[in-house]
Amino acid sequence: MSRSSSNNQLVVPQANAALDQMKYEVAQQLGIQLQPNGYNGQLLTREAGTIGGNITRTLVQMAEQQLAGRF
């Protein structure tokens, strides 16, 4: 995430390291090998989508738990 050329900007820039770590953890859980130098041109589109989908699912679960704790 830190080396992408995406136009997406984080609302909380300090979360960048945590999101990057989450990307590697999710990829490892799925058995997908990411390159430590940040270039993952060998990744299939399906693999990248699976990683992103799982990250999104995890973030939504975390937000739901936080919201549930408020009420």
PyMOL commands that set and color helices and strands:
alter all, ss='L'
color gray80, all
select helices_A, chain A and resi 13-30+45-70
alter helices_A, ss='H'
color red, helices_A
deselect
rebuild
show_as cartoon
